Amino acid sequence: MENKSSYIKTDDNTFINEQNIVWMKQMNDCLRVGTVETGSLWNTYKICKFNSLHSYDKLYDKIKHNENTTK
């Protein structure tokens, strides 16, 4: 099985690996995303619908899918 990395563009034009995302919080038309990258180094990023529509939609779909499967 192939392990493909998928990257998300953040509002500050950095790219994060989707596999490193450990939490997401929706705030109106933005998402706050927390990642763990090397060891225990935590980073947070903002992804807004207006600035990064493709990334926002991709992560928002994951949140909605997760909500629907946990009910």
N, CA, C and O of each residue as an XYZ file, in Angstrom:
284
protein
N       0.833     -1.179      0.000
C       0.000      0.000      0.000
C       0.875      1.238      0.000
O       1.850      1.329      0.746
N       0.516      2.180     -0.840
C       1.293      3.410     -0.981
C       0.853      4.442      0.045
O      -0.344      4.596      0.287
N       1.790      5.148      0.648
C       1.491      6.176      1.633
C       1.726      7.536      0.985
O       2.854      8.030      0.970
N       0.660      8.148      0.443
C       0.786      9.436     -0.229
C       0.573     10.558      0.768
O      -0.330     10.497      1.603
N       1.399     11.572      0.678
C       1.234     12.751      1.509
C       0.330     13.737      0.790
O       0.429     13.923     -0.423
N      -0.544     14.360      1.548
C      -1.433     15.368      1.009
C      -1.195     16.648      1.805
O      -1.164     16.620      3.035
N      -1.030     17.754      1.113
C      -0.690     19.015      1.768
C      -1.822     20.021      1.659
O      -2.567     20.047      0.680
N      -1.930     20.840      2.682
C      -2.941     21.892      2.771
C      -2.223     23.231      2.833
O      -1.261     23.389      3.584
N      -2.689     24.197      2.042
C      -2.113     25.546      2.062
C      -2.811     26.371      3.145
O      -4.039     26.386      3.230
N      -2.024     27.052      3.964
C      -2.577     27.881      5.030
C      -2.647     29.341      4.577
O      -2.164     29.692      3.500
N      -3.253     30.180      5.411
C      -3.395     31.595      5.073
C      -2.065     32.334      4.962
O      -1.966     33.329      4.243
N      -1.052     31.857      5.665
C       0.257     32.530      5.581
C       1.163     31.899      4.520
O       2.386     32.034      4.565
N       0.526     31.201      3.556
C       1.220     30.601      2.403
C       2.245     29.539      2.764
O       3.223     29.350      2.040
N       2.036     28.850      3.865
C       2.848     27.675      4.167
C       2.004     26.446      3.842
O       0.785     26.538      3.705
N       2.651     25.318      3.723
C       1.963     24.075      3.434
C       2.177     23.123      4.593
O       3.290     22.980      5.098
N       1.089     22.464      5.014
C       1.182     21.492      6.103
C       0.725     20.133      5.589
O      -0.154     20.039      4.732
N       1.333     19.094      6.124
C       0.972     17.730      5.770
C      -0.315     17.375      6.517
O      -0.393     17.525      7.736
N      -1.314     16.909      5.783
C      -2.595     16.549      6.401
C      -2.430     15.500      7.493
O      -3.193     15.495      8.459
N      -1.466     14.630      7.360
C      -1.251     13.572      8.350
C      -0.790     14.127      9.691
O      -0.905     13.444     10.709
N      -0.267     15.358      9.714
C       0.212     15.958     10.954
C      -0.869     16.709     11.715
O      -0.616     17.185     12.821
N      -2.071     16.829     11.150
C      -3.154     17.556     11.811
C      -3.704     16.713     12.952
O      -4.077     15.556     12.757
N      -3.751     17.303     14.157
C      -4.265     16.591     15.317
C      -5.581     17.166     15.823
O      -6.316     16.480     16.533
N      -5.890     18.397     15.478
C      -7.190     18.970     15.826
C      -7.537     20.114     14.885
O      -6.662     20.736     14.283
N      -8.857     20.378     14.773
C      -9.367     21.488     13.975
C     -10.525     22.112     14.730
O     -11.310     21.416     15.374
N     -10.623     23.422     14.646
C     -11.726     24.135     15.276
C     -12.290     25.129     14.272
O     -11.548     25.906     13.671
N     -13.607     25.099     14.094
C     -14.237     26.023     13.163
C     -14.569     27.326     13.882
O     -15.119     27.325     14.983
N     -14.219     28.442     13.232
C     -14.507     29.775     13.757
C     -15.086     30.603     12.613
O     -14.340     31.188     11.828
N     -16.430     30.653     12.516
C     -17.120     31.328     11.416
C     -16.642     30.775     10.076
O     -16.820     29.586      9.811
N     -16.045     31.597      9.231
C     -15.572     31.133      7.917
C     -14.081     30.819      7.924
O     -13.432     30.870      6.879
N     -13.539     30.496      9.086
C     -12.123     30.123      9.214
C     -12.003     28.837     10.019
O     -12.897     28.476     10.783
N     -10.890     28.164      9.833
C     -10.555     26.986     10.629
C      -9.233     27.241     11.318
O      -8.301     27.760     10.703
N      -9.139     26.884     12.585
C      -7.873     26.898     13.316
C      -7.421     25.446     13.327
O      -8.175     24.563     13.736
N      -6.205     25.196     12.884
C      -5.690     23.839     12.733
C      -4.439     23.677     13.583
O      -3.536     24.513     13.538
N      -4.390     22.606     14.352
C      -3.215     22.297     15.167
C      -2.488     21.098     14.591
O      -3.110     20.107     14.210
N      -1.173     21.192     14.531
C      -0.365     20.091     14.001
C       0.753     19.738     14.973
O       1.184     20.558     15.783
N       1.202     18.510     14.869
C       2.419     18.065     15.540
C       3.342     17.616     14.422
O       2.992     16.728     13.644
N       4.517     18.221     14.336
C       5.380     17.928     13.203
C       6.604     17.101     13.586
O       6.735     15.970     13.119
N       7.471     17.605     14.389
C       8.635     16.817     14.787
C       8.637     16.674     16.302
O       8.673     17.662     17.036
N       8.597     15.444     16.747
C       8.578     15.204     18.183
C       7.288     15.708     18.792
O       6.203     15.236     18.454
N       7.413     16.669     19.692
C       6.223     17.211     20.340
C       6.043     18.692     20.036
O       5.396     19.408     20.801
N       6.607     19.155     18.933
C       6.489     20.553     18.536
C       5.101     20.815     17.960
O       4.742     20.272     16.915
N       4.323     21.651     18.649
C       2.970     22.008     18.210
C       3.002     23.291     17.415
O       3.722     24.227     17.763
N       2.223     23.340     16.348
C       2.032     24.561     15.568
C       0.548     24.734     15.320
O      -0.189     23.754     15.215
N       0.108     25.983     15.225
C      -1.277     26.253     14.861
C      -1.290     27.147     13.628
O      -0.409     27.984     13.430
N      -2.311     26.946     12.810
C      -2.443     27.682     11.558
C      -3.891     28.105     11.378
O      -4.806     27.500     11.936
N      -4.079     29.138     10.601
C      -5.420     29.610     10.274
C      -5.656     29.396      8.783
O      -4.806     29.708      7.949
N      -6.824     28.860      8.471
C      -7.215     28.628      7.078
C      -8.623     29.204      6.923
O      -9.591     28.666      7.461
N      -8.719     30.294      6.188
C     -10.005     30.969      6.001
C     -10.551     30.716      4.604
O      -9.807     30.549      3.638
N     -11.859     30.696      4.536
C     -12.551     30.456      3.271
C     -12.163     31.495      2.225
O     -11.966     31.160      1.057
N     -12.054     32.736      2.636
C     -11.740     33.822      1.712
C     -10.317     33.733      1.154
O     -10.097     34.032     -0.019
N      -9.353     33.328      1.979
C      -7.944     33.302      1.578
C      -7.513     31.999      0.921
O      -6.703     32.012     -0.006
N      -8.038     30.886      1.384
C      -7.598     29.554      0.919
C      -8.811     28.653      0.714
O      -8.994     27.678      1.442
N      -9.632     28.976     -0.267
C     -10.907     28.284     -0.467
C     -10.750     26.777     -0.634
O     -11.486     26.013     -0.010
N      -9.808     26.337     -1.460
C      -9.633     24.900     -1.701
C      -9.264     24.162     -0.411
O      -9.838     23.115     -0.111
N      -8.320     24.698      0.344
C      -7.899     24.061      1.595
C      -9.031     24.073      2.617
O      -9.266     23.078      3.302
N      -9.728     25.197      2.715
C     -10.848     25.307      3.653
C     -11.918     24.261      3.327
O     -12.377     23.542      4.215
N     -12.310     24.180      2.065
C     -13.348     23.225      1.666
C     -12.933     21.787      1.943
O     -13.744     20.978      2.394
N     -11.682     21.471      1.678
C     -11.184     20.108      1.892
C     -11.262     19.720      3.375
O     -11.720     18.627      3.710
N     -10.815     20.613      4.254
C     -10.847     20.316      5.685
C     -12.260     20.390      6.247
O     -12.619     19.600      7.120
N     -13.064     21.327      5.759
C     -14.441     21.453      6.236
C     -15.235     20.185      5.909
O     -16.048     19.734      6.717
N     -15.000     19.618      4.738
C     -15.655     18.358      4.373
C     -15.284     17.249      5.345
O     -16.127     16.423      5.694
N     -14.039     17.223      5.781
C     -13.605     16.208      6.753
C     -14.304     16.401      8.090
O     -14.694     15.427      8.735
N     -14.465     17.658      8.512
C     -15.157     17.934      9.774
C     -16.609     17.479      9.671
O     -17.111     16.801     10.567
N     -17.275     17.843      8.600
C     -18.676     17.462      8.424
C     -18.828     15.950      8.323
O     -19.772     15.390      8.881
N     -17.919     15.279      7.623
C     -17.972     13.825      7.506
C     -17.816     13.180      8.880
O     -18.527     12.228      9.203
N     -16.898     13.688      9.683
C     -16.651     13.158     11.016
C     -17.871     13.366     11.917
O     -18.217     12.473     12.692
N     -18.533     14.531     11.831
C     -19.724     14.790     12.622
C     -20.842     13.830     12.251
O     -21.572     13.356     13.122
N     -20.978     13.544     10.970
C     -22.048     12.665     10.516
C     -21.820     11.212     10.927
O     -22.786     10.477     11.132
N     -20.573     10.784     11.053
C     -20.306      9.391     11.419
C     -20.301      9.181     12.921
O     -20.358      8.037     13.370
N     -20.236     10.251     13.722
C     -20.208     10.088     15.168
C     -21.580     10.252     15.788
O     -21.722     10.051     16.994
N     -22.596     10.608     15.017
C     -23.951     10.781     15.574
C     -24.709      9.491     15.557
O     -25.863      9.447     15.986
